[in-house]
Amino acid sequence: MQPMPRNKFFFVSIFLLFSLALAVVASTLQTDKATYVPGETVIISGTCSSPSVAVGLRALLGGENIWFDQTTASDSKSYSSQFLPSQKGKYTIIAACQGETGASVDVMVADKTVTPTGSPDGTPSGGSSGGNGGGGGGGGCSPQWQYSEWSYCDANLQQTRTATDKEHCANRKPNQADILRSCEVCEEAWSCGSWSGCSGGVETRDCFDDHACTTTISKPVTTQTCTVSAPPVVQQTAPSKPFFPQIKEKVVSFWDSYIYWIIGIPLAIIILLLIIMLLRVLFKKKLVYNEKEVRDWAKKERAAGTMMDDVKQIIEQYTHWDKVKVEQVVNGLK
């Protein structure tokens, strides 16, 4: 046998390396089991060589495409999906990551357990590119996983769920694809505050997305028209009247009412008369009598027969002369 020329050996080596590279970047695919009964959901999972790439999935029955789905690989390069077979038969599930070689797996839907072609041991079949089941080997314990409902689709377009092993196998973990998957639309969860006061015919409120999605598909209305309502009428009640103790009125007699007038007026008249009399006494006009005229009057009275003592007394009374002066005036009269 002739040795292979160097140039042919070089090209063959390049081809083998290129084929090996294609094998490395191939997608993996697996299902949670190989055989299902009608009504069971087929859980699909797998991995890609790159994170955050689109993954296309489809299911064939008798060569016809009966199901299609599209998802995105997570940051850990895993993906997952599920579908409900519509009838019995052998299904071929195909998955392909963007820019990578696709993988396929066969599952059987039947009333009794039937081992699909290519899986004589009845264990969940791996993808044609060599994907494996979750948890790895070790011991004869076979975990039976129970899954919770998927969480909402978060801002990173991912959903998570928890897995519980009914058999409590040690050192077994579920496949990452079974508890983390990509989703298409972030599920918004808006919370709004109360409306502001009506200003200029418009009222506003603030709304926040609790899931921090960057979309506003279901964002509530934050502005609306309004009318300013009239202020409420406040009924003013009359202030209560202050309470005053009742005072019994005293019956006043005529004497009590006019006592000061009854006593005061006569007293004032008396005082006035006394003052007048006092003034008259104090300022009484004194008559000045002429001695000659008094002597002439005394002579006439004596001639008329009036007694001398009576004449003296009259002179003293009217002139207020003392007796000495009266004697001097009547001296020499007979």
Contacts in CASP RR format, 6 or more apart in sequence:
PFRMAT RR
TARGET T0000
AUTHOR 0000-0000-0000
METHOD contacts of the structure
MODEL  1
MQPMPRNKFFFVSIFLLFSLALAVVASTLQTDKATYVPGETVIISGTCSS
PSVAVGLRALLGGENIWFDQTTASDSKSYSSQFLPSQKGKYTIIAACQGE
TGASVDVMVADKTVTPTGSPDGTPSGGSSGGNGGGGGGGGCSPQWQYSEW
SYCDANLQQTRTATDKEHCANRKPNQADILRSCEVCEEAWSCGSWSGCSG
GVETRDCFDDHACTTTISKPVTTQTCTVSAPPVVQQTAPSKPFFPQIKEK
VVSFWDSYIYWIIGIPLAIIILLLIIMLLRVLFKKKLVYNEKEVRDWAKK
ERAAGTMMDDVKQIIEQYTHWDKVKVEQVVNGLK
4 12 0 8 1.000
22 101 0 8 1.000
23 101 0 8 1.000
23 129 0 8 1.000
24 49 0 8 1.000
25 49 0 8 1.000
25 99 0 8 1.000
25 100 0 8 1.000
25 101 0 8 1.000
26 49 0 8 1.000
26 100 0 8 1.000
26 101 0 8 1.000
26 102 0 8 1.000
26 103 0 8 1.000
26 129 0 8 1.000
27 46 0 8 1.000
27 47 0 8 1.000
27 48 0 8 1.000
27 49 0 8 1.000
27 55 0 8 1.000
27 95 0 8 1.000
27 96 0 8 1.000
27 97 0 8 1.000
27 100 0 8 1.000
27 101 0 8 1.000
27 102 0 8 1.000
27 103 0 8 1.000
27 129 0 8 1.000
28 46 0 8 1.000
28 47 0 8 1.000
28 103 0 8 1.000
28 126 0 8 1.000
28 127 0 8 1.000
28 129 0 8 1.000
28 130 0 8 1.000
28 131 0 8 1.000
28 132 0 8 1.000
29 44 0 8 1.000
29 45 0 8 1.000
29 46 0 8 1.000
29 93 0 8 1.000
29 94 0 8 1.000
29 95 0 8 1.000
29 102 0 8 1.000
29 103 0 8 1.000
29 104 0 8 1.000
29 105 0 8 1.000
29 126 0 8 1.000
29 127 0 8 1.000
29 128 0 8 1.000
29 129 0 8 1.000
29 131 0 8 1.000
30 44 0 8 1.000
30 45 0 8 1.000
30 46 0 8 1.000
30 105 0 8 1.000
30 124 0 8 1.000
30 125 0 8 1.000
30 126 0 8 1.000
30 127 0 8 1.000
30 131 0 8 1.000
30 132 0 8 1.000
30 133 0 8 1.000
30 175 0 8 1.000
31 42 0 8 1.000
31 43 0 8 1.000
31 44 0 8 1.000
31 45 0 8 1.000
31 93 0 8 1.000
31 105 0 8 1.000
31 107 0 8 1.000
31 124 0 8 1.000
31 125 0 8 1.000
31 126 0 8 1.000
32 42 0 8 1.000
32 43 0 8 1.000
32 45 0 8 1.000
32 124 0 8 1.000
32 145 0 8 1.000
32 178 0 8 1.000
33 107 0 8 1.000
33 124 0 8 1.000
34 106 0 8 1.000
34 107 0 8 1.000
34 108 0 8 1.000
34 115 0 8 1.000
34 116 0 8 1.000
34 119 0 8 1.000
34 122 0 8 1.000
34 123 0 8 1.000
34 124 0 8 1.000
34 125 0 8 1.000
35 107 0 8 1.000
35 108 0 8 1.000
35 109 0 8 1.000
35 110 0 8 1.000
35 113 0 8 1.000
35 114 0 8 1.000
35 115 0 8 1.000
35 116 0 8 1.000
35 122 0 8 1.000
36 42 0 8 1.000
36 85 0 8 1.000
36 107 0 8 1.000
36 108 0 8 1.000
36 109 0 8 1.000
36 110 0 8 1.000
37 109 0 8 1.000
37 110 0 8 1.000
37 111 0 8 1.000
38 85 0 8 1.000
38 87 0 8 1.000
38 88 0 8 1.000
38 109 0 8 1.000
38 111 0 8 1.000
39 84 0 8 1.000
39 85 0 8 1.000
40 84 0 8 1.000
40 85 0 8 1.000
40 109 0 8 1.000
41 82 0 8 1.000
41 83 0 8 1.000
41 84 0 8 1.000
42 59 0 8 1.000
42 82 0 8 1.000
42 83 0 8 1.000
42 84 0 8 1.000
42 85 0 8 1.000
42 91 0 8 1.000
42 93 0 8 1.000
42 107 0 8 1.000
43 80 0 8 1.000
43 82 0 8 1.000
43 178 0 8 1.000
44 57 0 8 1.000
44 80 0 8 1.000
44 81 0 8 1.000
44 82 0 8 1.000
44 83 0 8 1.000
44 93 0 8 1.000
44 95 0 8 1.000
45 78 0 8 1.000
45 79 0 8 1.000
45 80 0 8 1.000
45 81 0 8 1.000
45 175 0 8 1.000
45 176 0 8 1.000
45 177 0 8 1.000
45 178 0 8 1.000
46 78 0 8 1.000
46 79 0 8 1.000
46 80 0 8 1.000
46 95 0 8 1.000
46 131 0 8 1.000
46 175 0 8 1.000
46 177 0 8 1.000
47 73 0 8 1.000
47 77 0 8 1.000
47 78 0 8 1.000
47 79 0 8 1.000
47 131 0 8 1.000
47 177 0 8 1.000
48 55 0 8 1.000
48 73 0 8 1.000
48 77 0 8 1.000
48 78 0 8 1.000
48 79 0 8 1.000
48 97 0 8 1.000
48 98 0 8 1.000
48 100 0 8 1.000
49 77 0 8 1.000
49 97 0 8 1.000
49 100 0 8 1.000
50 73 0 8 1.000
50 77 0 8 1.000
50 97 0 8 1.000
50 100 0 8 1.000
51 73 0 8 1.000
51 74 0 8 1.000
51 75 0 8 1.000
51 76 0 8 1.000
51 77 0 8 1.000
52 72 0 8 1.000
52 73 0 8 1.000
52 74 0 8 1.000
52 75 0 8 1.000
53 72 0 8 1.000
53 73 0 8 1.000
53 97 0 8 1.000
53 98 0 8 1.000
53 99 0 8 1.000
53 100 0 8 1.000
54 70 0 8 1.000
54 71 0 8 1.000
54 72 0 8 1.000
54 73 0 8 1.000
54 97 0 8 1.000
54 98 0 8 1.000
55 70 0 8 1.000
55 71 0 8 1.000
55 72 0 8 1.000
55 73 0 8 1.000
55 79 0 8 1.000
55 95 0 8 1.000
55 96 0 8 1.000
55 97 0 8 1.000
55 98 0 8 1.000
55 182 0 8 1.000
56 68 0 8 1.000
56 69 0 8 1.000
56 70 0 8 1.000
56 71 0 8 1.000
56 95 0 8 1.000
56 96 0 8 1.000
56 97 0 8 1.000
57 68 0 8 1.000
57 69 0 8 1.000
57 70 0 8 1.000
57 71 0 8 1.000
57 81 0 8 1.000
57 93 0 8 1.000
57 94 0 8 1.000
57 95 0 8 1.000
58 65 0 8 1.000
58 67 0 8 1.000
58 68 0 8 1.000
58 69 0 8 1.000
58 93 0 8 1.000
58 94 0 8 1.000
59 65 0 8 1.000
59 66 0 8 1.000
59 67 0 8 1.000
59 68 0 8 1.000
59 83 0 8 1.000
59 85 0 8 1.000
59 91 0 8 1.000
59 92 0 8 1.000
59 93 0 8 1.000
59 94 0 8 1.000
60 66 0 8 1.000
60 91 0 8 1.000
60 92 0 8 1.000
60 93 0 8 1.000
60 94 0 8 1.000
61 85 0 8 1.000
61 87 0 8 1.000
61 89 0 8 1.000
61 90 0 8 1.000
61 91 0 8 1.000
61 92 0 8 1.000
62 90 0 8 1.000
63 92 0 8 1.000
66 86 0 8 1.000
67 83 0 8 1.000
69 81 0 8 1.000
69 83 0 8 1.000
71 79 0 8 1.000
71 80 0 8 1.000
71 81 0 8 1.000
71 181 0 8 1.000
71 182 0 8 1.000
71 183 0 8 1.000
71 184 0 8 1.000
72 79 0 8 1.000
72 157 0 8 1.000
72 182 0 8 1.000
73 79 0 8 1.000
73 97 0 8 1.000
73 182 0 8 1.000
74 158 0 8 1.000
74 176 0 8 1.000
74 180 0 8 1.000
74 181 0 8 1.000
74 182 0 8 1.000
76 176 0 8 1.000
76 180 0 8 1.000
78 175 0 8 1.000
78 176 0 8 1.000
78 177 0 8 1.000
78 180 0 8 1.000
79 95 0 8 1.000
79 97 0 8 1.000
79 177 0 8 1.000
79 181 0 8 1.000
79 182 0 8 1.000
80 175 0 8 1.000
80 177 0 8 1.000
80 178 0 8 1.000
80 180 0 8 1.000
80 181 0 8 1.000
81 181 0 8 1.000
85 91 0 8 1.000
85 109 0 8 1.000
87 109 0 8 1.000
88 109 0 8 1.000
88 110 0 8 1.000
88 111 0 8 1.000
89 108 0 8 1.000
89 109 0 8 1.000
89 110 0 8 1.000
90 106 0 8 1.000
90 107 0 8 1.000
90 108 0 8 1.000
90 109 0 8 1.000
90 116 0 8 1.000
90 117 0 8 1.000
91 106 0 8 1.000
91 107 0 8 1.000
91 108 0 8 1.000
91 109 0 8 1.000
92 104 0 8 1.000
92 105 0 8 1.000
92 106 0 8 1.000
93 104 0 8 1.000
93 105 0 8 1.000
93 106 0 8 1.000
93 107 0 8 1.000
94 102 0 8 1.000
94 103 0 8 1.000
94 104 0 8 1.000
95 102 0 8 1.000
95 103 0 8 1.000
95 104 0 8 1.000
96 102 0 8 1.000
96 103 0 8 1.000
101 129 0 8 1.000
102 129 0 8 1.000
103 127 0 8 1.000
103 128 0 8 1.000
103 129 0 8 1.000
103 130 0 8 1.000
103 131 0 8 1.000
104 127 0 8 1.000
104 128 0 8 1.000
105 125 0 8 1.000
105 126 0 8 1.000
105 127 0 8 1.000
105 128 0 8 1.000
106 116 0 8 1.000
106 117 0 8 1.000
106 118 0 8 1.000
106 119 0 8 1.000
106 125 0 8 1.000
107 116 0 8 1.000
107 125 0 8 1.000
108 114 0 8 1.000
108 115 0 8 1.000
108 116 0 8 1.000
115 121 0 8 1.000
115 122 0 8 1.000
116 122 0 8 1.000
116 125 0 8 1.000
118 125 0 8 1.000
119 125 0 8 1.000
124 133 0 8 1.000
126 132 0 8 1.000
126 133 0 8 1.000
133 175 0 8 1.000
134 172 0 8 1.000
134 173 0 8 1.000
134 174 0 8 1.000
134 175 0 8 1.000
134 178 0 8 1.000
135 143 0 8 1.000
135 172 0 8 1.000
135 173 0 8 1.000
135 174 0 8 1.000
135 175 0 8 1.000
136 172 0 8 1.000
138 171 0 8 1.000
141 167 0 8 1.000
141 169 0 8 1.000
141 170 0 8 1.000
141 172 0 8 1.000
142 167 0 8 1.000
142 169 0 8 1.000
143 165 0 8 1.000
143 166 0 8 1.000
143 167 0 8 1.000
143 169 0 8 1.000
143 172 0 8 1.000
143 174 0 8 1.000
144 165 0 8 1.000
144 166 0 8 1.000
144 167 0 8 1.000
145 163 0 8 1.000
145 164 0 8 1.000
145 165 0 8 1.000
145 166 0 8 1.000
145 174 0 8 1.000
145 178 0 8 1.000
146 163 0 8 1.000
146 164 0 8 1.000
146 165 0 8 1.000
146 166 0 8 1.000
147 161 0 8 1.000
147 162 0 8 1.000
147 163 0 8 1.000
147 164 0 8 1.000
147 178 0 8 1.000
147 179 0 8 1.000
148 161 0 8 1.000
148 162 0 8 1.000
148 163 0 8 1.000
149 161 0 8 1.000
150 159 0 8 1.000
150 160 0 8 1.000
150 161 0 8 1.000
150 181 0 8 1.000
151 159 0 8 1.000
151 160 0 8 1.000
151 161 0 8 1.000
152 159 0 8 1.000
152 187 0 8 1.000
152 189 0 8 1.000
152 211 0 8 1.000
153 159 0 8 1.000
153 183 0 8 1.000
153 184 0 8 1.000
153 185 0 8 1.000
153 186 0 8 1.000
153 187 0 8 1.000
154 186 0 8 1.000
154 187 0 8 1.000
154 211 0 8 1.000
154 212 0 8 1.000
154 213 0 8 1.000
155 186 0 8 1.000
155 211 0 8 1.000
155 212 0 8 1.000
155 213 0 8 1.000
155 214 0 8 1.000
157 182 0 8 1.000
157 183 0 8 1.000
157 184 0 8 1.000
157 185 0 8 1.000
157 186 0 8 1.000
158 180 0 8 1.000
158 181 0 8 1.000
158 182 0 8 1.000
158 183 0 8 1.000
159 180 0 8 1.000
159 181 0 8 1.000
159 182 0 8 1.000
159 183 0 8 1.000
160 179 0 8 1.000
160 180 0 8 1.000
161 178 0 8 1.000
161 179 0 8 1.000
162 179 0 8 1.000
163 174 0 8 1.000
163 178 0 8 1.000
163 179 0 8 1.000
165 172 0 8 1.000
165 174 0 8 1.000
185 215 0 8 1.000
185 217 0 8 1.000
186 211 0 8 1.000
186 213 0 8 1.000
186 214 0 8 1.000
186 215 0 8 1.000
187 211 0 8 1.000
187 213 0 8 1.000
188 209 0 8 1.000
188 211 0 8 1.000
188 213 0 8 1.000
188 215 0 8 1.000
188 216 0 8 1.000
188 217 0 8 1.000
188 218 0 8 1.000
188 219 0 8 1.000
189 209 0 8 1.000
189 210 0 8 1.000
189 211 0 8 1.000
190 207 0 8 1.000
190 208 0 8 1.000
190 209 0 8 1.000
190 210 0 8 1.000
190 218 0 8 1.000
190 219 0 8 1.000
190 220 0 8 1.000
191 207 0 8 1.000
191 208 0 8 1.000
191 210 0 8 1.000
192 205 0 8 1.000
192 206 0 8 1.000
192 207 0 8 1.000
192 208 0 8 1.000
192 220 0 8 1.000
192 222 0 8 1.000
193 205 0 8 1.000
193 206 0 8 1.000
193 207 0 8 1.000
194 205 0 8 1.000
195 203 0 8 1.000
195 204 0 8 1.000
195 205 0 8 1.000
195 224 0 8 1.000
195 226 0 8 1.000
196 203 0 8 1.000
196 204 0 8 1.000
196 205 0 8 1.000
197 203 0 8 1.000
197 226 0 8 1.000
198 226 0 8 1.000
198 227 0 8 1.000
198 228 0 8 1.000
201 225 0 8 1.000
201 226 0 8 1.000
201 227 0 8 1.000
201 228 0 8 1.000
202 223 0 8 1.000
202 224 0 8 1.000
202 225 0 8 1.000
202 226 0 8 1.000
203 223 0 8 1.000
203 224 0 8 1.000
203 225 0 8 1.000
203 226 0 8 1.000
204 222 0 8 1.000
204 223 0 8 1.000
205 222 0 8 1.000
206 222 0 8 1.000
207 219 0 8 1.000
207 220 0 8 1.000
207 222 0 8 1.000
209 216 0 8 1.000
209 219 0 8 1.000
255 262 0 8 1.000
286 320 0 8 1.000
287 318 0 8 1.000
287 319 0 8 1.000
289 318 0 8 1.000
289 319 0 8 1.000
289 321 0 8 1.000
291 329 0 8 1.000
294 315 0 8 1.000
294 319 0 8 1.000
294 329 0 8 1.000
295 329 0 8 1.000
295 330 0 8 1.000
295 333 0 8 1.000
298 311 0 8 1.000
298 315 0 8 1.000
298 329 0 8 1.000
298 330 0 8 1.000
298 333 0 8 1.000
299 333 0 8 1.000
301 310 0 8 1.000
301 311 0 8 1.000
301 314 0 8 1.000
302 308 0 8 1.000
302 311 0 8 1.000
302 333 0 8 1.000
302 334 0 8 1.000
308 330 0 8 1.000
308 333 0 8 1.000
311 330 0 8 1.000
311 333 0 8 1.000
312 323 0 8 1.000
312 326 0 8 1.000
312 327 0 8 1.000
312 330 0 8 1.000
315 321 0 8 1.000
315 326 0 8 1.000
315 329 0 8 1.000
315 330 0 8 1.000
316 322 0 8 1.000
316 323 0 8 1.000
316 326 0 8 1.000
319 326 0 8 1.000
321 329 0 8 1.000
END
